[in-house]
Amino acid sequence: MSVFPARRTTVAEYLVRRGLPADWRFGSPLGRVAADIYRRTYRHEPGKAFRFINGRFRRVMAYQPAEAHVLAEAWDRYGRTAEIRAARPVHVPAPRLVSGDAMRWTPTNTPVRSHP
């Protein structure tokens, strides 16, 4: 029997186990999905742990080994929605033509902004 309790797993540590970098840009949204699944399953907030991130200790959501199913379910759920979002065409607005003619400028009564 171990003197120390089992180590909690954070989303960043889970990502490293999946072969992704700990600072993967979709890690935060994945963590929100995991926390939502945890809240719906257990009806309270997930546990927290301190981790050294970007030069300081921060409190992050952390899951017991018995709660690892939450991270796996979040991975599956977030992965499906990411594929759907990637498949959906993105609307890019047409560029607006802006006249560079200073002689057509009309003064308004709005406050003057600083010059760029």
N, C-alpha and C positions, 0 to 999 in steps of 0.2 A: 504494500500500500504506500502511495506517495504522500509525502508531507504536504506538498503544494497541490492546490486544486488544479484541475485541467485548465490549460490556457484558452482564453477566449479568442475567437477568430474575428478579425475585422474584414471589411470588404477588400481592402488593399492586399491583405495576406491571402485571401481567397483568390484574387486575381493573379497573384504570383504563382499560386499552385496550378492555375489554369494556363500558365504560360504567357501571361500578359504582364506588362510593367505595372508596378504598384501605383504609378501616377497616370494610369490610363485615363484618357479624357472623358470616358463615359462611366468612370467609377462612381462619381457622385450620384448620377441618376440611378445607377444600379443599386446603390446604397439606399436611396429613397424608396425604390421598389421593394427591397428586402425589408426595410422598416415597416412599410405598409402591410406586407404579408405577415410579418410578425405581430403587428397590432391586431390584425383581423383574426389570427390564429389564437393568440394568447390573451387578448383583451387588456394588455398593458404595454408600456414602453419597453423596448429592448434594453439590455444592459449596456453599460458604457465602460470604456477603458481609456487610459491615457496612452497615447502614442506620440513619438517625436516626429513631427511633420513640419517641413519648411523652417527649421531652426528653433522650434519651440514645442512644448508638450501641449497636445490638444486632446479634448475628450471626443471620442468617436464611438459609434455604435459597435458593439461587440457581441458575438453569439457563442454560447456554450457548445461543446462538441455534440451534445444531444439535439441542438437546434440547427445543425448544419443543413438540414433539409430546407430551411428558410432561404439560405444562400443559393442552393441548387435550384429551387423553384424560382427565385428571383432571376437567376441566370437564364433559365428557360423562358420565363415570361418576358424579360427585357429583350432577349435575343429575337423573339418573334416580333415584337413591336418595332425593333430597330430594322428588321428586314422589310417590314411593311412600309415604314417611313422611307427607307432607301428606294423601294420600288415605286413609290408615288412620285409623279413628276413634280418638279419644283417650278412654280411660276416666277419668272424673272421679268420684272416690269421693263418696258422699253425705255431707253435713256431719253431724258427730257432735253430738248434743245433750249439752251439758254443763250439769249442774245448778249453779246459782249459790248454792245453799243452803249456807251455811257451817256450819250446825248438823249437817249430815250428814258432815262431815269426820271421818275416823278417822286418828289418828296412826299413823305407821309408824316403823320403826327405821332408816330411810334417813337420810343426812345432810341437814341443813336447808339449803335453797337460799336465796340472797339474795332479798329481797322485790323484786318488779318496781317 
